Amino acid sequence: LDLGEVKWTSNAFGHGVFVGKLYGRTQSATVVSTRLRSRMEDGVTLSDGGLDLGEYAGMILRICADGSVFEAVVRTGEYERSGVEYVCSFTTEFKSGDGWDEGKEGRPVAKFITVRAPFAKFIPAWSEAQRGTQNDGDMERLKHPPPTSDFPLDRSDVRQLGFRFRRKVNLYRGRSRSNRFYMSLSYIKVYRSQVEPEVVLVSDAGIPQHVGQGMLRHDQKEIVREGSDAGSDDGGSHSNDDDIRSEERRRAYYHFMVEQVLRNSGMTYTIVRVKAYSERQSITSAIKIQQEEEAISAVSRADVAEVCTSVLLDPRACNVCFYLSKVELPPLSPEENISDAISRLQTES
């Protein structure tokens, strides 16, 4: 019975390549490293435990892939004790089509991306070996994912790293080649946990709250909102308003690309998106910090400076992105503290 063709090899650049094709009822393919061990202080003797990544917050993966969804896999001593591993899903990108070029013997039209995988986003899961058990009692237990409270990720004992491709997940995404995959791994880096933001970036509020892959027009250097016909050539008239909107989309594009570089750098950050500057401010207006792109108004440079200096020393501002605006307060209403507003934001990692 031929279940598939899956291999871990290297390309001409010396990068590891996880590639394959699944047949029949085969639903997944996994590749994992050999046993990882920490070195003792003398740098020679190996300990029984795995890599000690306790002081690190996550991994940075540099990947060239075909648009498939993959899982990063971390195994600790818990894998040997109870068959529990830790997984974090991520979606790759491709240059055109559905990620495969039939004109080149089915080779993937792959694209480089950088994936930030915080350890906080790795969730416990039963291993494939555990799922294959024939014991009725175990089968009932394995229908439910392992409780996170019972199986916390021990970053001080990382024994194996790996990747997995699941056919069903990619089929649900509508990929016509859901049984085929390609991923080249350039490197894996880890980044340290930080108490406070290392970088505060002032960006553009023209960037949508959620940016999908189809919204980035790399050829035109623009961000186009979903449902917009911007960038299409309909042969109609052209106005100054069109030029202004195009310039706004380009500005948002370049600011977003800078944001992505920062997100993928491994540094802890705060991103402050500003629509415009205006020094004419009402004495009854107050700073508003929000993650929804609704009713965003101009702010003063002093407002931006106040927020930036406040978040620099606020641990709750690590890895957050928000829009900065102003709001009119009713008479005698107190202004909200910046730190309190930051505490309610959702982090990106």
C-alpha positions as CSV (number, residue, x, y, z in Angstrom):
1,L,0.0,0.0,0.0
2,D,1.6,3.3,-1.1
3,L,0.7,5.9,1.5
4,G,2.7,8.8,0.1
5,E,6.1,10.2,-0.8
6,V,7.5,12.4,2.0
7,K,11.1,13.4,2.5
8,W,13.4,15.7,4.4
9,T,16.2,16.7,2.2
10,S,18.4,19.8,1.4
11,N,18.3,22.2,-1.5
12,A,21.2,23.9,-3.4
13,F,21.5,26.5,-0.7
14,G,21.9,24.0,2.1
15,H,18.4,24.6,3.5
16,G,16.3,21.8,4.9
17,V,13.3,20.9,2.6
18,F,10.2,19.2,3.9
19,V,8.3,18.1,0.8
20,G,5.8,15.4,-0.2
21,K,2.6,14.0,-1.6
22,L,0.1,12.0,0.4
23,Y,-2.0,9.2,-1.1
24,G,-5.1,7.3,0.0
25,R,-6.2,7.8,3.6
26,T,-2.9,9.2,4.7
27,Q,-3.8,12.5,6.4
28,S,-0.6,13.9,7.7
29,A,3.2,14.0,7.4
30,T,5.6,14.9,10.2
31,V,9.4,15.5,10.4
32,V,11.2,15.9,13.7
33,S,14.7,16.5,14.8
34,T,16.9,14.0,16.5
35,R,17.1,14.2,20.3
36,L,18.2,17.6,21.5
37,R,20.3,18.0,24.7
38,S,21.6,20.9,26.7
39,R,25.3,21.3,27.3
40,M,26.6,21.7,30.8
41,E,28.7,24.7,31.9
42,D,31.9,23.2,30.7
43,G,30.5,23.1,27.2
44,V,31.3,19.4,26.7
45,T,29.2,17.2,29.0
46,L,25.6,16.6,27.8
47,S,22.8,16.6,30.3
48,D,19.8,14.2,30.3
49,G,17.3,17.1,29.8
50,G,16.5,18.9,26.6
51,L,17.5,22.4,25.5
52,D,16.8,25.0,28.2
53,L,14.8,27.7,26.4
54,G,13.3,29.0,29.6
55,E,14.5,32.6,29.2
56,Y,13.2,32.8,25.6
57,A,9.7,33.8,24.5
58,G,9.4,32.1,21.2
59,M,11.0,31.2,17.8
60,I,11.5,33.0,14.5
61,L,11.2,30.8,11.5
62,R,12.5,31.8,8.0
63,I,10.6,29.7,5.5
64,C,10.0,29.4,1.8
65,A,6.8,27.5,1.1
66,D,3.8,27.0,-1.2
67,G,0.9,28.5,0.7
68,S,0.1,25.5,2.8
69,V,-0.8,25.5,6.5
70,F,1.9,23.8,8.6
71,E,2.4,23.1,12.3
72,A,5.5,23.8,14.3
73,V,6.0,21.0,16.8
74,V,7.8,21.1,20.1
75,R,8.4,17.9,22.2
76,T,9.5,17.9,25.8
77,G,9.9,15.1,28.3
78,E,6.1,15.1,28.4
79,Y,6.1,13.4,25.0
80,E,7.9,10.4,26.5
81,R,5.8,10.3,29.7
82,S,2.3,10.8,28.3
83,G,2.5,11.2,24.5
84,V,1.7,14.9,24.6
85,E,3.5,17.3,22.2
86,Y,3.0,21.1,21.6
87,V,1.9,22.6,18.2
88,C,1.5,26.0,16.7
89,S,-0.1,26.4,13.3
90,F,1.0,28.9,10.8
91,T,0.0,29.8,7.2
92,T,2.6,30.3,4.5
93,E,2.3,32.3,1.3
94,F,2.8,31.7,-2.4
95,K,3.5,34.0,-5.4
96,S,0.6,33.0,-7.8
97,G,-2.0,30.4,-8.6
98,D,-2.7,27.8,-5.8
99,G,1.0,27.5,-5.0
100,W,1.9,25.0,-7.7
101,D,3.1,25.6,-11.3
102,E,2.0,22.8,-13.6
103,G,4.2,24.2,-16.3
104,K,7.3,23.4,-14.3
105,E,6.5,19.7,-13.5
106,G,4.4,20.6,-10.6
107,R,7.1,22.5,-8.7
108,P,5.8,25.0,-6.1
109,V,5.7,28.7,-6.8
110,A,7.1,29.2,-3.3
111,K,7.5,32.5,-1.4
112,F,9.8,33.5,1.5
113,I,8.1,34.5,4.8
114,T,9.2,35.0,8.4
115,V,7.1,33.4,11.0
116,R,7.0,34.5,14.6
117,A,6.0,31.6,16.8
118,P,5.6,32.6,20.5
119,F,5.8,29.7,22.9
120,A,2.6,31.1,24.4
121,K,0.7,30.0,21.3
122,F,1.9,26.4,21.4
123,I,-1.0,24.2,22.6
124,P,-0.8,20.7,23.9
125,A,-1.9,17.9,21.6
126,W,-1.9,14.1,21.6
127,S,0.8,12.7,19.4
128,E,0.1,10.8,16.2
129,A,1.3,7.6,18.0
130,Q,-1.2,8.1,20.8
131,R,-4.0,8.7,18.4
132,G,-3.3,5.3,16.8
133,T,-4.0,3.4,20.0
134,Q,-6.5,0.5,19.8
135,N,-7.5,0.7,23.5
136,D,-11.2,1.7,23.9
137,G,-10.6,3.7,27.0
138,D,-7.7,5.6,25.5
139,M,-9.6,6.2,22.3
140,E,-12.4,7.9,24.3
141,R,-9.8,10.0,26.2
142,L,-8.0,11.0,23.0
143,K,-11.2,12.5,21.5
144,H,-10.6,15.6,23.7
145,P,-7.4,17.7,23.6
146,P,-5.1,17.6,26.6
147,P,-6.0,20.3,29.1
148,T,-3.5,23.2,29.0
149,S,-3.6,23.5,32.8
150,D,-2.5,19.8,33.1
151,F,0.2,20.0,30.5
152,P,2.0,23.4,30.5
153,L,4.9,23.7,28.1
154,D,8.2,23.2,29.9
155,R,10.5,25.5,27.9
156,S,13.5,24.3,30.0
157,D,13.2,20.8,28.5
158,V,12.9,21.0,24.7
159,R,13.9,17.6,23.3
160,Q,12.7,17.7,19.7
161,L,11.6,20.3,17.2
162,G,9.7,19.5,14.0
163,F,7.0,20.4,11.5
164,R,3.8,18.7,10.4
165,F,1.5,19.0,7.3
166,R,-2.2,18.1,7.7
167,R,-4.2,17.3,4.6
168,K,-7.6,18.0,6.1
169,V,-6.7,21.5,7.2
170,N,-5.4,22.4,3.7
171,L,-8.5,20.8,2.0
172,Y,-10.8,23.1,4.1
173,R,-8.9,26.1,2.8
174,G,-9.9,25.2,-0.7
175,R,-6.4,24.3,-2.0
176,S,-6.7,22.2,-5.2
177,R,-3.4,20.4,-4.3
178,S,-4.3,19.7,-0.6
179,N,-2.3,16.4,-0.7
180,R,0.9,18.1,-1.8
181,F,3.2,20.4,0.2
182,Y,6.6,22.1,0.1
183,M,8.5,24.0,2.8
184,S,12.1,25.0,2.8
185,L,13.6,26.0,6.2
186,S,16.4,28.6,6.2
187,Y,16.8,29.0,9.9
188,I,15.2,28.8,13.4
189,K,16.1,31.5,15.9
190,V,14.8,32.1,19.4
191,Y,14.0,35.5,21.0
192,R,14.2,36.4,24.6
193,S,11.4,37.4,26.9
194,Q,11.4,41.1,27.7
195,V,9.8,43.0,30.6
196,E,9.3,46.2,28.6
197,P,9.1,47.2,24.9
198,E,12.5,47.5,23.2
199,V,11.1,49.5,20.2
200,V,8.2,51.9,19.9
201,L,7.3,52.4,16.2
202,V,5.0,55.3,15.1
203,S,3.1,53.9,12.0
204,D,0.2,54.9,9.8
205,A,-3.5,54.6,10.7
206,G,-4.3,53.9,7.1
207,I,-3.3,50.3,7.6
208,P,-6.5,48.1,8.1
209,Q,-6.9,46.4,11.4
210,H,-6.7,43.0,9.7
211,V,-4.5,42.7,6.6
212,G,-5.1,39.6,4.5
213,Q,-2.7,38.2,1.9
214,G,-4.9,39.3,-1.0
215,M,-4.9,42.9,0.3
216,L,-1.2,43.4,-0.3
217,R,-0.4,44.4,-3.9
218,H,3.3,44.1,-4.0
219,D,3.6,44.9,-7.7
220,Q,1.9,48.3,-7.1
221,K,3.3,48.8,-3.5
222,E,-0.3,49.3,-2.2
223,I,-2.6,47.9,0.5
224,V,-6.1,47.5,-1.0
225,R,-9.0,46.9,1.3
226,E,-11.2,43.8,0.7
227,G,-14.0,44.5,-1.8
228,S,-12.2,47.5,-3.3
229,D,-11.5,47.7,-7.1
230,A,-8.4,49.9,-6.5
231,G,-5.6,49.2,-8.8
232,S,-7.9,47.9,-11.6
233,D,-7.6,49.6,-15.0
234,D,-11.2,50.1,-16.2
235,G,-10.2,52.7,-18.8
236,G,-12.3,55.4,-17.1
237,S,-11.5,58.9,-16.1
238,H,-8.7,59.7,-13.6
239,S,-8.9,62.4,-11.0
240,N,-6.8,64.1,-8.4
241,D,-8.8,62.2,-5.7
242,D,-7.6,58.9,-7.3
243,D,-4.0,60.1,-7.0
244,I,-4.5,61.0,-3.3
245,R,-6.1,57.6,-2.5
246,S,-3.3,55.8,-4.3
247,E,-0.7,57.7,-2.4
248,E,-2.5,56.8,0.9
249,R,-2.5,53.2,-0.1
250,R,1.2,53.3,-0.9
251,R,2.0,55.0,2.4
252,A,0.1,52.4,4.3
253,Y,1.8,49.6,2.4
254,Y,5.3,50.8,3.2
255,H,4.5,51.4,6.9
256,F,2.9,47.9,7.1
257,M,6.1,46.3,5.6
258,V,8.2,48.1,8.3
259,E,5.8,46.8,10.9
260,Q,6.3,43.3,9.6
261,V,10.1,43.6,9.7
262,L,9.8,44.7,13.4
263,R,7.3,41.8,14.2
264,N,9.6,39.3,12.7
265,S,12.8,40.7,14.3
266,G,12.3,38.9,17.6
267,M,12.4,42.3,19.5
268,T,9.6,43.3,21.9
269,Y,7.7,46.2,20.4
270,T,4.8,48.6,20.6
271,I,3.2,49.9,17.3
272,V,1.4,53.2,17.5
273,R,-0.7,54.0,14.4
274,V,-1.4,57.7,13.7
275,K,-3.8,59.1,11.1
276,A,-2.6,62.7,11.0
277,Y,-1.1,65.5,13.1
278,S,-3.0,68.6,14.3
279,E,-1.9,71.1,16.9
280,R,-5.4,72.6,17.1
281,Q,-6.8,70.5,19.9
282,S,-9.9,71.2,22.1
283,I,-9.2,71.6,25.8
284,T,-11.9,69.1,26.5
285,S,-10.5,66.4,24.2
286,A,-8.5,63.4,25.5
287,I,-6.3,60.7,24.1
288,K,-8.0,57.6,23.0
289,I,-6.2,54.3,22.5
290,Q,-8.0,51.6,20.5
291,Q,-7.5,48.5,18.4
292,E,-10.5,49.1,16.1
293,E,-10.1,51.4,13.1
294,E,-13.2,53.3,13.8
295,A,-13.6,57.1,14.2
296,I,-9.9,57.8,14.2
297,S,-9.0,61.5,14.4
298,A,-5.8,63.6,14.2
299,V,-3.6,63.9,17.3
300,S,-1.0,66.4,18.3
301,R,2.7,65.6,18.3
302,A,2.7,66.1,22.1
303,D,0.0,63.4,22.3
304,V,2.2,60.9,20.4
305,A,5.3,61.8,22.5
306,E,3.3,61.3,25.8
307,V,2.0,57.9,24.7
308,C,5.4,56.7,23.4
309,T,7.2,57.6,26.6
310,S,4.4,56.0,28.7
311,V,4.6,52.6,26.9
312,L,8.4,52.4,27.1
313,L,8.2,51.5,30.8
314,D,4.9,49.5,30.7
315,P,5.2,45.7,30.6
316,R,1.6,45.5,29.4
317,A,2.6,47.3,26.2
318,C,4.8,44.5,24.9
319,N,3.9,43.3,21.4
320,V,0.8,45.4,21.0
321,C,-0.5,47.5,18.1
322,F,-3.1,50.2,18.4
323,Y,-4.6,53.3,16.8
324,L,-4.1,56.7,18.5
325,S,-7.0,59.1,18.4
326,K,-8.8,61.9,20.3
327,V,-12.2,62.0,21.8
328,E,-14.3,64.8,23.2
329,L,-15.1,64.3,26.9
330,P,-18.3,65.4,28.6
331,P,-17.9,68.2,31.2
332,L,-16.1,67.1,34.4
333,S,-15.4,63.7,33.0
334,P,-11.9,62.3,34.0
335,E,-9.4,61.4,31.3
336,E,-8.5,57.7,31.2
337,N,-5.0,56.8,32.3
338,I,-2.8,55.7,29.4
339,S,-1.6,52.7,31.4
340,D,-5.1,51.6,32.1
341,A,-6.0,51.8,28.4
342,I,-2.9,49.8,27.5
343,S,-3.9,47.0,29.9
344,R,-7.0,46.3,28.0
345,L,-5.3,45.8,24.6
346,Q,-4.8,42.3,23.1
347,T,-1.2,41.4,22.5
348,E,0.0,39.9,19.2
349,S,2.1,37.2,20.8
